[in-house]
């Protein structure tokens, strides 16, 4: 996925919606700092008013960064890789890893959770303790080794087992 572009119309609508949402916060900040009632906030010195608006945007910026980190962690918990997150954000895989260092579970932190023996092959399921995501590795009856795609973690043990089972079935000794 590449960087998302929006139309000029969408940008205008977004700008209006954000400004409409920001005004009550800017008004509250200005009222607290000046002691003026909120109804008179816009009657103050224009520099003070615009600085209150800037302060409100800073609050919004901080909140957006927090919500973005939550979205990245959620994407990582469902199996998104740093490469995918970086592509969406318009940065490199390394940039995404630096921006959201704990978003994608590290395989080294995994613990073994279960084993499967199907179609003459075996697979091990592992759970990441920090995200509770599941992954798998296996060897088919035809001696082909396989694993979940790099950085992929499944939401449940059953989902990981289903993917491992499909791999084992594909690599059964006799597929007849």
CNS distance restraints for C-alpha pairs under 8 A (distance, minus, plus):
assign (resid   1 and name CA) (resid  84 and name CA) 7.13 0.50 0.50
assign (resid   1 and name CA) (resid  87 and name CA) 5.90 0.50 0.50
assign (resid   1 and name CA) (resid  88 and name CA) 5.89 0.50 0.50
assign (resid   2 and name CA) (resid  87 and name CA) 5.46 0.50 0.50
assign (resid   2 and name CA) (resid  88 and name CA) 5.59 0.50 0.50
assign (resid   2 and name CA) (resid  90 and name CA) 7.01 0.50 0.50
assign (resid   3 and name CA) (resid  87 and name CA) 6.54 0.50 0.50
assign (resid   3 and name CA) (resid  88 and name CA) 5.26 0.50 0.50
assign (resid   3 and name CA) (resid  89 and name CA) 6.30 0.50 0.50
assign (resid   3 and name CA) (resid  90 and name CA) 5.33 0.50 0.50
assign (resid   4 and name CA) (resid  88 and name CA) 7.17 0.50 0.50
assign (resid   6 and name CA) (resid  10 and name CA) 5.96 0.50 0.50
assign (resid   6 and name CA) (resid  11 and name CA) 6.37 0.50 0.50
assign (resid   7 and name CA) (resid  11 and name CA) 6.18 0.50 0.50
assign (resid   8 and name CA) (resid  12 and name CA) 6.17 0.50 0.50
assign (resid   9 and name CA) (resid  13 and name CA) 6.22 0.50 0.50
assign (resid  10 and name CA) (resid  14 and name CA) 6.01 0.50 0.50
assign (resid  11 and name CA) (resid  15 and name CA) 6.04 0.50 0.50
assign (resid  12 and name CA) (resid  16 and name CA) 6.21 0.50 0.50
assign (resid  13 and name CA) (resid  17 and name CA) 6.14 0.50 0.50
assign (resid  14 and name CA) (resid  18 and name CA) 6.05 0.50 0.50
assign (resid  15 and name CA) (resid  19 and name CA) 6.04 0.50 0.50
assign (resid  16 and name CA) (resid  20 and name CA) 6.00 0.50 0.50
assign (resid  17 and name CA) (resid  21 and name CA) 6.13 0.50 0.50
assign (resid  18 and name CA) (resid  22 and name CA) 5.98 0.50 0.50
assign (resid  19 and name CA) (resid  23 and name CA) 6.14 0.50 0.50
assign (resid  20 and name CA) (resid  24 and name CA) 7.86 0.50 0.50
assign (resid  21 and name CA) (resid  25 and name CA) 7.71 0.50 0.50
assign (resid  22 and name CA) (resid  26 and name CA) 6.16 0.50 0.50
assign (resid  22 and name CA) (resid  53 and name CA) 7.96 0.50 0.50
assign (resid  22 and name CA) (resid  56 and name CA) 6.84 0.50 0.50
assign (resid  22 and name CA) (resid  57 and name CA) 7.38 0.50 0.50
assign (resid  23 and name CA) (resid  27 and name CA) 5.98 0.50 0.50
assign (resid  23 and name CA) (resid  53 and name CA) 7.71 0.50 0.50
assign (resid  24 and name CA) (resid  28 and name CA) 6.12 0.50 0.50
assign (resid  25 and name CA) (resid  29 and name CA) 6.15 0.50 0.50
assign (resid  25 and name CA) (resid  56 and name CA) 6.10 0.50 0.50
assign (resid  26 and name CA) (resid  30 and name CA) 6.08 0.50 0.50
assign (resid  26 and name CA) (resid  52 and name CA) 5.63 0.50 0.50
assign (resid  26 and name CA) (resid  53 and name CA) 5.00 0.50 0.50
assign (resid  26 and name CA) (resid  55 and name CA) 7.37 0.50 0.50
assign (resid  26 and name CA) (resid  56 and name CA) 5.09 0.50 0.50
assign (resid  27 and name CA) (resid  31 and name CA) 6.01 0.50 0.50
assign (resid  27 and name CA) (resid  38 and name CA) 5.90 0.50 0.50
assign (resid  27 and name CA) (resid  41 and name CA) 6.22 0.50 0.50
assign (resid  27 and name CA) (resid  52 and name CA) 7.62 0.50 0.50
assign (resid  27 and name CA) (resid  53 and name CA) 7.98 0.50 0.50
assign (resid  28 and name CA) (resid  32 and name CA) 6.17 0.50 0.50
assign (resid  28 and name CA) (resid  38 and name CA) 6.54 0.50 0.50
assign (resid  29 and name CA) (resid  33 and name CA) 6.21 0.50 0.50
assign (resid  29 and name CA) (resid  52 and name CA) 6.26 0.50 0.50
assign (resid  29 and name CA) (resid  55 and name CA) 7.80 0.50 0.50
assign (resid  29 and name CA) (resid  56 and name CA) 7.14 0.50 0.50
assign (resid  30 and name CA) (resid  34 and name CA) 5.89 0.50 0.50
assign (resid  30 and name CA) (resid  35 and name CA) 7.94 0.50 0.50
assign (resid  30 and name CA) (resid  36 and name CA) 7.82 0.50 0.50
assign (resid  30 and name CA) (resid  38 and name CA) 7.73 0.50 0.50
assign (resid  30 and name CA) (resid  41 and name CA) 6.37 0.50 0.50
assign (resid  30 and name CA) (resid  48 and name CA) 7.91 0.50 0.50
assign (resid  30 and name CA) (resid  49 and name CA) 6.83 0.50 0.50
assign (resid  30 and name CA) (resid  52 and name CA) 5.37 0.50 0.50
assign (resid  31 and name CA) (resid  35 and name CA) 5.31 0.50 0.50
assign (resid  31 and name CA) (resid  36 and name CA) 5.11 0.50 0.50
assign (resid  31 and name CA) (resid  37 and name CA) 5.79 0.50 0.50
assign (resid  31 and name CA) (resid  38 and name CA) 5.36 0.50 0.50
assign (resid  31 and name CA) (resid  41 and name CA) 6.16 0.50 0.50
assign (resid  32 and name CA) (resid  36 and name CA) 7.50 0.50 0.50
assign (resid  36 and name CA) (resid  40 and name CA) 6.29 0.50 0.50
assign (resid  36 and name CA) (resid  41 and name CA) 6.29 0.50 0.50
assign (resid  37 and name CA) (resid  41 and name CA) 6.52 0.50 0.50
assign (resid  40 and name CA) (resid  44 and name CA) 7.37 0.50 0.50
assign (resid  41 and name CA) (resid  49 and name CA) 7.33 0.50 0.50
assign (resid  42 and name CA) (resid  46 and name CA) 7.87 0.50 0.50
assign (resid  42 and name CA) (resid  49 and name CA) 6.49 0.50 0.50
assign (resid  44 and name CA) (resid  48 and name CA) 6.82 0.50 0.50
assign (resid  44 and name CA) (resid  49 and name CA) 6.35 0.50 0.50
assign (resid  45 and name CA) (resid  49 and name CA) 6.28 0.50 0.50
assign (resid  46 and name CA) (resid  50 and name CA) 6.02 0.50 0.50
assign (resid  47 and name CA) (resid  51 and name CA) 6.08 0.50 0.50
assign (resid  48 and name CA) (resid  52 and name CA) 6.22 0.50 0.50
assign (resid  49 and name CA) (resid  53 and name CA) 6.44 0.50 0.50
assign (resid  50 and name CA) (resid  54 and name CA) 6.17 0.50 0.50
assign (resid  51 and name CA) (resid  55 and name CA) 6.06 0.50 0.50
assign (resid  52 and name CA) (resid  56 and name CA) 6.21 0.50 0.50
assign (resid  53 and name CA) (resid  57 and name CA) 6.32 0.50 0.50
assign (resid  54 and name CA) (resid  58 and name CA) 6.36 0.50 0.50
assign (resid  55 and name CA) (resid  59 and name CA) 6.50 0.50 0.50
assign (resid  56 and name CA) (resid  60 and name CA) 6.34 0.50 0.50
assign (resid  57 and name CA) (resid  61 and name CA) 5.98 0.50 0.50
assign (resid  58 and name CA) (resid  62 and name CA) 6.21 0.50 0.50
assign (resid  59 and name CA) (resid  63 and name CA) 6.30 0.50 0.50
assign (resid  60 and name CA) (resid  64 and name CA) 6.05 0.50 0.50
assign (resid  61 and name CA) (resid  65 and name CA) 6.27 0.50 0.50
assign (resid  62 and name CA) (resid  66 and name CA) 6.38 0.50 0.50
assign (resid  63 and name CA) (resid  67 and name CA) 6.16 0.50 0.50
assign (resid  64 and name CA) (resid  68 and name CA) 5.89 0.50 0.50
assign (resid  65 and name CA) (resid  69 and name CA) 6.23 0.50 0.50
assign (resid  66 and name CA) (resid  70 and name CA) 6.46 0.50 0.50
assign (resid  67 and name CA) (resid  71 and name CA) 6.20 0.50 0.50
assign (resid  68 and name CA) (resid  72 and name CA) 6.14 0.50 0.50
assign (resid  69 and name CA) (resid  73 and name CA) 6.16 0.50 0.50
assign (resid  69 and name CA) (resid 100 and name CA) 6.33 0.50 0.50
assign (resid  69 and name CA) (resid 103 and name CA) 7.71 0.50 0.50
assign (resid  70 and name CA) (resid  74 and name CA) 6.11 0.50 0.50
assign (resid  71 and name CA) (resid  75 and name CA) 6.13 0.50 0.50
assign (resid  72 and name CA) (resid  76 and name CA) 6.08 0.50 0.50
assign (resid  72 and name CA) (resid  85 and name CA) 7.22 0.50 0.50
assign (resid  72 and name CA) (resid 100 and name CA) 6.92 0.50 0.50
assign (resid  72 and name CA) (resid 103 and name CA) 5.73 0.50 0.50
assign (resid  73 and name CA) (resid  77 and name CA) 6.06 0.50 0.50
assign (resid  73 and name CA) (resid 100 and name CA) 7.62 0.50 0.50
assign (resid  73 and name CA) (resid 102 and name CA) 7.04 0.50 0.50
assign (resid  73 and name CA) (resid 103 and name CA) 4.03 0.50 0.50
assign (resid  73 and name CA) (resid 104 and name CA) 6.79 0.50 0.50
assign (resid  74 and name CA) (resid  78 and name CA) 6.44 0.50 0.50
assign (resid  74 and name CA) (resid 103 and name CA) 7.41 0.50 0.50
assign (resid  75 and name CA) (resid  79 and name CA) 6.51 0.50 0.50
assign (resid  75 and name CA) (resid  80 and name CA) 5.29 0.50 0.50
assign (resid  75 and name CA) (resid 103 and name CA) 7.61 0.50 0.50
assign (resid  76 and name CA) (resid  80 and name CA) 4.63 0.50 0.50
assign (resid  76 and name CA) (resid  81 and name CA) 6.34 0.50 0.50
assign (resid  76 and name CA) (resid  82 and name CA) 7.86 0.50 0.50
assign (resid  76 and name CA) (resid 103 and name CA) 5.16 0.50 0.50
assign (resid  76 and name CA) (resid 104 and name CA) 4.54 0.50 0.50
assign (resid  76 and name CA) (resid 105 and name CA) 7.09 0.50 0.50
assign (resid  76 and name CA) (resid 153 and name CA) 7.72 0.50 0.50
assign (resid  77 and name CA) (resid 103 and name CA) 7.27 0.50 0.50
assign (resid  77 and name CA) (resid 104 and name CA) 6.63 0.50 0.50
assign (resid  77 and name CA) (resid 105 and name CA) 7.27 0.50 0.50
assign (resid  77 and name CA) (resid 131 and name CA) 6.21 0.50 0.50
assign (resid  77 and name CA) (resid 132 and name CA) 7.99 0.50 0.50
assign (resid  77 and name CA) (resid 133 and name CA) 6.08 0.50 0.50
assign (resid  77 and name CA) (resid 153 and name CA) 6.42 0.50 0.50
assign (resid  77 and name CA) (resid 154 and name CA) 7.38 0.50 0.50
assign (resid  77 and name CA) (resid 155 and name CA) 6.93 0.50 0.50
assign (resid  78 and name CA) (resid 133 and name CA) 7.46 0.50 0.50
assign (resid  78 and name CA) (resid 152 and name CA) 7.56 0.50 0.50
assign (resid  78 and name CA) (resid 153 and name CA) 6.05 0.50 0.50
assign (resid  78 and name CA) (resid 154 and name CA) 5.78 0.50 0.50
assign (resid  78 and name CA) (resid 155 and name CA) 5.83 0.50 0.50
assign (resid  79 and name CA) (resid 104 and name CA) 7.63 0.50 0.50
assign (resid  79 and name CA) (resid 151 and name CA) 6.39 0.50 0.50
assign (resid  79 and name CA) (resid 152 and name CA) 4.12 0.50 0.50
assign (resid  79 and name CA) (resid 153 and name CA) 4.39 0.50 0.50
assign (resid  79 and name CA) (resid 154 and name CA) 6.06 0.50 0.50
assign (resid  80 and name CA) (resid  84 and name CA) 6.21 0.50 0.50
assign (resid  80 and name CA) (resid  85 and name CA) 6.89 0.50 0.50
assign (resid  80 and name CA) (resid 104 and name CA) 7.36 0.50 0.50
assign (resid  80 and name CA) (resid 151 and name CA) 7.04 0.50 0.50
assign (resid  80 and name CA) (resid 152 and name CA) 6.45 0.50 0.50
assign (resid  80 and name CA) (resid 153 and name CA) 7.96 0.50 0.50
assign (resid  81 and name CA) (resid  85 and name CA) 6.34 0.50 0.50
assign (resid  81 and name CA) (resid 104 and name CA) 6.53 0.50 0.50
assign (resid  81 and name CA) (resid 150 and name CA) 7.65 0.50 0.50
assign (resid  81 and name CA) (resid 151 and name CA) 5.35 0.50 0.50
assign (resid  81 and name CA) (resid 152 and name CA) 6.88 0.50 0.50
assign (resid  82 and name CA) (resid  86 and name CA) 5.86 0.50 0.50
assign (resid  82 and name CA) (resid  93 and name CA) 5.08 0.50 0.50
assign (resid  82 and name CA) (resid  94 and name CA) 7.44 0.50 0.50
assign (resid  82 and name CA) (resid  96 and name CA) 5.65 0.50 0.50
assign (resid  82 and name CA) (resid  97 and name CA) 5.92 0.50 0.50
assign (resid  82 and name CA) (resid 104 and name CA) 6.89 0.50 0.50
assign (resid  83 and name CA) (resid  87 and name CA) 6.18 0.50 0.50
assign (resid  83 and name CA) (resid  92 and name CA) 6.78 0.50 0.50
assign (resid  83 and name CA) (resid  93 and name CA) 4.26 0.50 0.50
assign (resid  83 and name CA) (resid  94 and name CA) 7.89 0.50 0.50
assign (resid  83 and name CA) (resid  96 and name CA) 7.39 0.50 0.50
assign (resid  84 and name CA) (resid  88 and name CA) 6.40 0.50 0.50
assign (resid  84 and name CA) (resid  93 and name CA) 7.55 0.50 0.50
assign (resid  85 and name CA) (resid  89 and name CA) 6.18 0.50 0.50
assign (resid  85 and name CA) (resid  93 and name CA) 7.44 0.50 0.50
assign (resid  85 and name CA) (resid  96 and name CA) 6.43 0.50 0.50
assign (resid  86 and name CA) (resid  90 and name CA) 5.79 0.50 0.50
assign (resid  86 and name CA) (resid  91 and name CA) 4.69 0.50 0.50
assign (resid  86 and name CA) (resid  92 and name CA) 5.10 0.50 0.50
assign (resid  86 and name CA) (resid  93 and name CA) 5.11 0.50 0.50
assign (resid  86 and name CA) (resid  94 and name CA) 7.90 0.50 0.50
assign (resid  86 and name CA) (resid  95 and name CA) 6.80 0.50 0.50
assign (resid  86 and name CA) (resid  96 and name CA) 4.95 0.50 0.50
assign (resid  87 and name CA) (resid  91 and name CA) 6.04 0.50 0.50
assign (resid  87 and name CA) (resid  92 and name CA) 6.78 0.50 0.50
assign (resid  87 and name CA) (resid  93 and name CA) 7.59 0.50 0.50
assign (resid  89 and name CA) (resid  96 and name CA) 7.94 0.50 0.50
assign (resid  91 and name CA) (resid  95 and name CA) 5.74 0.50 0.50
assign (resid  91 and name CA) (resid  96 and name CA) 6.56 0.50 0.50
assign (resid  92 and name CA) (resid  96 and name CA) 6.26 0.50 0.50
assign (resid  93 and name CA) (resid  97 and name CA) 6.26 0.50 0.50
assign (resid  94 and name CA) (resid  98 and name CA) 6.19 0.50 0.50
assign (resid  95 and name CA) (resid  99 and name CA) 6.05 0.50 0.50
assign (resid  96 and name CA) (resid 100 and name CA) 5.95 0.50 0.50
assign (resid  96 and name CA) (resid 101 and name CA) 7.67 0.50 0.50
assign (resid  97 and name CA) (resid 101 and name CA) 4.91 0.50 0.50
assign (resid  97 and name CA) (resid 102 and name CA) 7.82 0.50 0.50
assign (resid  97 and name CA) (resid 103 and name CA) 7.76 0.50 0.50
assign (resid 104 and name CA) (resid 151 and name CA) 7.01 0.50 0.50
assign (resid 105 and name CA) (resid 109 and name CA) 7.64 0.50 0.50
assign (resid 105 and name CA) (resid 128 and name CA) 6.72 0.50 0.50
assign (resid 105 and name CA) (resid 130 and name CA) 7.13 0.50 0.50
assign (resid 105 and name CA) (resid 131 and name CA) 6.63 0.50 0.50
assign (resid 105 and name CA) (resid 133 and name CA) 7.86 0.50 0.50
assign (resid 105 and name CA) (resid 151 and name CA) 7.47 0.50 0.50
assign (resid 105 and name CA) (resid 153 and name CA) 7.74 0.50 0.50
assign (resid 106 and name CA) (resid 110 and name CA) 7.40 0.50 0.50
assign (resid 106 and name CA) (resid 128 and name CA) 7.66 0.50 0.50
assign (resid 106 and name CA) (resid 151 and name CA) 7.63 0.50 0.50
assign (resid 107 and name CA) (resid 128 and name CA) 7.20 0.50 0.50
assign (resid 107 and name CA) (resid 151 and name CA) 7.67 0.50 0.50
assign (resid 109 and name CA) (resid 128 and name CA) 5.96 0.50 0.50
assign (resid 109 and name CA) (resid 129 and name CA) 7.01 0.50 0.50
assign (resid 109 and name CA) (resid 130 and name CA) 7.97 0.50 0.50
assign (resid 110 and name CA) (resid 126 and name CA) 5.81 0.50 0.50
assign (resid 110 and name CA) (resid 127 and name CA) 5.32 0.50 0.50
assign (resid 110 and name CA) (resid 128 and name CA) 4.32 0.50 0.50
assign (resid 110 and name CA) (resid 129 and name CA) 6.55 0.50 0.50
assign (resid 111 and name CA) (resid 126 and name CA) 5.32 0.50 0.50
assign (resid 111 and name CA) (resid 127 and name CA) 5.40 0.50 0.50
assign (resid 111 and name CA) (resid 128 and name CA) 6.31 0.50 0.50
assign (resid 111 and name CA) (resid 129 and name CA) 7.26 0.50 0.50
assign (resid 112 and name CA) (resid 124 and name CA) 7.10 0.50 0.50
assign (resid 112 and name CA) (resid 125 and name CA) 6.09 0.50 0.50
assign (resid 112 and name CA) (resid 126 and name CA) 4.27 0.50 0.50
assign (resid 112 and name CA) (resid 127 and name CA) 6.34 0.50 0.50
assign (resid 113 and name CA) (resid 124 and name CA) 7.51 0.50 0.50
assign (resid 113 and name CA) (resid 125 and name CA) 5.40 0.50 0.50
assign (resid 113 and name CA) (resid 126 and name CA) 4.80 0.50 0.50
assign (resid 113 and name CA) (resid 127 and name CA) 5.94 0.50 0.50
assign (resid 114 and name CA) (resid 124 and name CA) 5.88 0.50 0.50
assign (resid 114 and name CA) (resid 125 and name CA) 5.04 0.50 0.50
assign (resid 114 and name CA) (resid 126 and name CA) 6.91 0.50 0.50
assign (resid 115 and name CA) (resid 122 and name CA) 7.14 0.50 0.50
assign (resid 115 and name CA) (resid 123 and name CA) 5.70 0.50 0.50
assign (resid 115 and name CA) (resid 124 and name CA) 4.44 0.50 0.50
assign (resid 115 and name CA) (resid 125 and name CA) 5.96 0.50 0.50
assign (resid 116 and name CA) (resid 122 and name CA) 5.44 0.50 0.50
assign (resid 116 and name CA) (resid 123 and name CA) 5.01 0.50 0.50
assign (resid 116 and name CA) (resid 124 and name CA) 6.27 0.50 0.50
assign (resid 116 and name CA) (resid 125 and name CA) 7.84 0.50 0.50
assign (resid 116 and name CA) (resid 161 and name CA) 7.65 0.50 0.50
assign (resid 116 and name CA) (resid 165 and name CA) 7.81 0.50 0.50
assign (resid 117 and name CA) (resid 121 and name CA) 5.69 0.50 0.50
assign (resid 117 and name CA) (resid 122 and name CA) 4.49 0.50 0.50
assign (resid 117 and name CA) (resid 123 and name CA) 6.60 0.50 0.50
assign (resid 118 and name CA) (resid 122 and name CA) 6.35 0.50 0.50
assign (resid 118 and name CA) (resid 165 and name CA) 6.84 0.50 0.50
assign (resid 118 and name CA) (resid 168 and name CA) 6.39 0.50 0.50
assign (resid 118 and name CA) (resid 169 and name CA) 7.29 0.50 0.50
assign (resid 119 and name CA) (resid 140 and name CA) 7.76 0.50 0.50
assign (resid 119 and name CA) (resid 141 and name CA) 6.89 0.50 0.50
assign (resid 119 and name CA) (resid 168 and name CA) 6.15 0.50 0.50
assign (resid 119 and name CA) (resid 169 and name CA) 5.72 0.50 0.50
assign (resid 119 and name CA) (resid 171 and name CA) 7.95 0.50 0.50
assign (resid 119 and name CA) (resid 172 and name CA) 5.20 0.50 0.50
assign (resid 119 and name CA) (resid 173 and name CA) 7.47 0.50 0.50
assign (resid 120 and name CA) (resid 140 and name CA) 6.87 0.50 0.50
assign (resid 120 and name CA) (resid 141 and name CA) 4.80 0.50 0.50
assign (resid 120 and name CA) (resid 168 and name CA) 7.80 0.50 0.50
assign (resid 120 and name CA) (resid 172 and name CA) 6.14 0.50 0.50
assign (resid 120 and name CA) (resid 173 and name CA) 6.79 0.50 0.50
assign (resid 121 and name CA) (resid 138 and name CA) 7.47 0.50 0.50
assign (resid 121 and name CA) (resid 139 and name CA) 5.67 0.50 0.50
assign (resid 121 and name CA) (resid 140 and name CA) 4.24 0.50 0.50
assign (resid 121 and name CA) (resid 141 and name CA) 4.41 0.50 0.50
assign (resid 121 and name CA) (resid 142 and name CA) 7.91 0.50 0.50
assign (resid 121 and name CA) (resid 143 and name CA) 7.98 0.50 0.50
assign (resid 121 and name CA) (resid 168 and name CA) 5.85 0.50 0.50
assign (resid 121 and name CA) (resid 171 and name CA) 7.79 0.50 0.50
assign (resid 121 and name CA) (resid 172 and name CA) 6.88 0.50 0.50
assign (resid 122 and name CA) (resid 138 and name CA) 5.56 0.50 0.50
assign (resid 122 and name CA) (resid 139 and name CA) 5.57 0.50 0.50
assign (resid 122 and name CA) (resid 140 and name CA) 6.46 0.50 0.50
assign (resid 122 and name CA) (resid 141 and name CA) 7.89 0.50 0.50
assign (resid 122 and name CA) (resid 168 and name CA) 7.24 0.50 0.50
assign (resid 123 and name CA) (resid 136 and name CA) 6.68 0.50 0.50
assign (resid 123 and name CA) (resid 137 and name CA) 5.51 0.50 0.50
assign (resid 123 and name CA) (resid 138 and name CA) 3.80 0.50 0.50
assign (resid 123 and name CA) (resid 139 and name CA) 6.31 0.50 0.50
assign (resid 123 and name CA) (resid 164 and name CA) 6.42 0.50 0.50
assign (resid 123 and name CA) (resid 165 and name CA) 7.96 0.50 0.50
assign (resid 123 and name CA) (resid 168 and name CA) 7.75 0.50 0.50
assign (resid 124 and name CA) (resid 136 and name CA) 5.57 0.50 0.50
assign (resid 124 and name CA) (resid 137 and name CA) 5.47 0.50 0.50
assign (resid 124 and name CA) (resid 138 and name CA) 6.13 0.50 0.50
assign (resid 125 and name CA) (resid 134 and name CA) 6.81 0.50 0.50
assign (resid 125 and name CA) (resid 135 and name CA) 5.80 0.50 0.50
assign (resid 125 and name CA) (resid 136 and name CA) 4.47 0.50 0.50
assign (resid 125 and name CA) (resid 137 and name CA) 6.78 0.50 0.50
assign (resid 125 and name CA) (resid 157 and name CA) 7.32 0.50 0.50
assign (resid 125 and name CA) (resid 160 and name CA) 6.98 0.50 0.50
assign (resid 125 and name CA) (resid 161 and name CA) 6.93 0.50 0.50
assign (resid 126 and name CA) (resid 134 and name CA) 5.57 0.50 0.50
assign (resid 126 and name CA) (resid 135 and name CA) 5.39 0.50 0.50
assign (resid 126 and name CA) (resid 136 and name CA) 6.06 0.50 0.50
assign (resid 127 and name CA) (resid 132 and name CA) 5.86 0.50 0.50
assign (resid 127 and name CA) (resid 133 and name CA) 5.65 0.50 0.50
assign (resid 127 and name CA) (resid 134 and name CA) 4.47 0.50 0.50
assign (resid 127 and name CA) (resid 135 and name CA) 6.53 0.50 0.50
assign (resid 127 and name CA) (resid 157 and name CA) 7.79 0.50 0.50
assign (resid 128 and name CA) (resid 132 and name CA) 5.10 0.50 0.50
assign (resid 128 and name CA) (resid 133 and name CA) 5.44 0.50 0.50
assign (resid 128 and name CA) (resid 134 and name CA) 6.39 0.50 0.50
assign (resid 129 and name CA) (resid 133 and name CA) 7.75 0.50 0.50
assign (resid 132 and name CA) (resid 155 and name CA) 7.47 0.50 0.50
assign (resid 133 and name CA) (resid 153 and name CA) 5.14 0.50 0.50
assign (resid 133 and name CA) (resid 154 and name CA) 5.32 0.50 0.50
assign (resid 133 and name CA) (resid 155 and name CA) 5.17 0.50 0.50
assign (resid 133 and name CA) (resid 156 and name CA) 6.58 0.50 0.50
assign (resid 133 and name CA) (resid 157 and name CA) 7.90 0.50 0.50
assign (resid 134 and name CA) (resid 153 and name CA) 5.08 0.50 0.50
assign (resid 134 and name CA) (resid 154 and name CA) 4.83 0.50 0.50
assign (resid 134 and name CA) (resid 155 and name CA) 6.36 0.50 0.50
assign (resid 134 and name CA) (resid 156 and name CA) 6.10 0.50 0.50
assign (resid 134 and name CA) (resid 157 and name CA) 5.64 0.50 0.50
assign (resid 134 and name CA) (resid 160 and name CA) 5.96 0.50 0.50
assign (resid 135 and name CA) (resid 147 and name CA) 7.87 0.50 0.50
assign (resid 135 and name CA) (resid 148 and name CA) 6.06 0.50 0.50
assign (resid 135 and name CA) (resid 152 and name CA) 6.81 0.50 0.50
assign (resid 135 and name CA) (resid 153 and name CA) 5.11 0.50 0.50
assign (resid 135 and name CA) (resid 154 and name CA) 6.14 0.50 0.50
assign (resid 135 and name CA) (resid 157 and name CA) 7.91 0.50 0.50
assign (resid 135 and name CA) (resid 160 and name CA) 5.61 0.50 0.50
assign (resid 136 and name CA) (resid 147 and name CA) 5.58 0.50 0.50
assign (resid 136 and name CA) (resid 148 and name CA) 5.63 0.50 0.50
assign (resid 136 and name CA) (resid 160 and name CA) 6.20 0.50 0.50
assign (resid 136 and name CA) (resid 161 and name CA) 7.36 0.50 0.50
assign (resid 136 and name CA) (resid 164 and name CA) 6.25 0.50 0.50
assign (resid 137 and name CA) (resid 145 and name CA) 7.67 0.50 0.50
assign (resid 137 and name CA) (resid 146 and name CA) 5.80 0.50 0.50
assign (resid 137 and name CA) (resid 147 and name CA) 4.09 0.50 0.50
assign (resid 137 and name CA) (resid 148 and name CA) 6.58 0.50 0.50
assign (resid 137 and name CA) (resid 164 and name CA) 7.26 0.50 0.50
assign (resid 138 and name CA) (resid 145 and name CA) 5.76 0.50 0.50
assign (resid 138 and name CA) (resid 146 and name CA) 5.33 0.50 0.50
assign (resid 138 and name CA) (resid 147 and name CA) 6.10 0.50 0.50
assign (resid 138 and name CA) (resid 164 and name CA) 6.99 0.50 0.50
assign (resid 138 and name CA) (resid 168 and name CA) 7.50 0.50 0.50
assign (resid 139 and name CA) (resid 143 and name CA) 5.69 0.50 0.50
assign (resid 139 and name CA) (resid 144 and name CA) 5.49 0.50 0.50
assign (resid 139 and name CA) (resid 145 and name CA) 4.34 0.50 0.50
assign (resid 139 and name CA) (resid 146 and name CA) 6.20 0.50 0.50
assign (resid 139 and name CA) (resid 168 and name CA) 7.21 0.50 0.50
assign (resid 140 and name CA) (resid 144 and name CA) 5.25 0.50 0.50
assign (resid 140 and name CA) (resid 145 and name CA) 6.42 0.50 0.50
assign (resid 140 and name CA) (resid 146 and name CA) 7.93 0.50 0.50
assign (resid 140 and name CA) (resid 167 and name CA) 7.34 0.50 0.50
assign (resid 140 and name CA) (resid 168 and name CA) 5.03 0.50 0.50
assign (resid 140 and name CA) (resid 169 and name CA) 7.78 0.50 0.50
assign (resid 140 and name CA) (resid 170 and name CA) 7.92 0.50 0.50
assign (resid 140 and name CA) (resid 171 and name CA) 4.81 0.50 0.50
assign (resid 140 and name CA) (resid 172 and name CA) 5.95 0.50 0.50
assign (resid 140 and name CA) (resid 173 and name CA) 7.72 0.50 0.50
assign (resid 141 and name CA) (resid 168 and name CA) 7.39 0.50 0.50
assign (resid 141 and name CA) (resid 171 and name CA) 6.01 0.50 0.50
assign (resid 141 and name CA) (resid 172 and name CA) 4.93 0.50 0.50
assign (resid 141 and name CA) (resid 173 and name CA) 4.90 0.50 0.50
assign (resid 142 and name CA) (resid 171 and name CA) 5.70 0.50 0.50
assign (resid 142 and name CA) (resid 172 and name CA) 6.09 0.50 0.50
assign (resid 142 and name CA) (resid 173 and name CA) 5.13 0.50 0.50
assign (resid 143 and name CA) (resid 171 and name CA) 7.88 0.50 0.50
assign (resid 144 and name CA) (resid 171 and name CA) 6.80 0.50 0.50
assign (resid 146 and name CA) (resid 167 and name CA) 7.38 0.50 0.50
assign (resid 147 and name CA) (resid 164 and name CA) 7.64 0.50 0.50
assign (resid 148 and name CA) (resid 152 and name CA) 5.98 0.50 0.50
assign (resid 148 and name CA) (resid 153 and name CA) 7.71 0.50 0.50
assign (resid 148 and name CA) (resid 163 and name CA) 7.78 0.50 0.50
assign (resid 148 and name CA) (resid 164 and name CA) 7.83 0.50 0.50
assign (resid 153 and name CA) (resid 160 and name CA) 7.86 0.50 0.50
assign (resid 154 and name CA) (resid 159 and name CA) 6.14 0.50 0.50
assign (resid 154 and name CA) (resid 160 and name CA) 5.70 0.50 0.50
assign (resid 155 and name CA) (resid 159 and name CA) 6.97 0.50 0.50
assign (resid 156 and name CA) (resid 160 and name CA) 6.56 0.50 0.50
assign (resid 157 and name CA) (resid 161 and name CA) 6.09 0.50 0.50
assign (resid 158 and name CA) (resid 162 and name CA) 6.10 0.50 0.50
assign (resid 159 and name CA) (resid 163 and name CA) 6.49 0.50 0.50
assign (resid 160 and name CA) (resid 164 and name CA) 6.19 0.50 0.50
assign (resid 161 and name CA) (resid 165 and name CA) 5.86 0.50 0.50
assign (resid 162 and name CA) (resid 166 and name CA) 6.18 0.50 0.50
assign (resid 163 and name CA) (resid 167 and name CA) 6.37 0.50 0.50
assign (resid 164 and name CA) (resid 168 and name CA) 6.24 0.50 0.50
assign (resid 165 and name CA) (resid 169 and name CA) 6.08 0.50 0.50
assign (resid 166 and name CA) (resid 170 and name CA) 6.17 0.50 0.50
assign (resid 167 and name CA) (resid 171 and name CA) 6.29 0.50 0.50
assign (resid 168 and name CA) (resid 172 and name CA) 6.01 0.50 0.50
assign (resid 169 and name CA) (resid 175 and name CA) 7.80 0.50 0.50
assign (resid 170 and name CA) (resid 175 and name CA) 7.50 0.50 0.50
assign (resid 171 and name CA) (resid 175 and name CA) 7.73 0.50 0.50
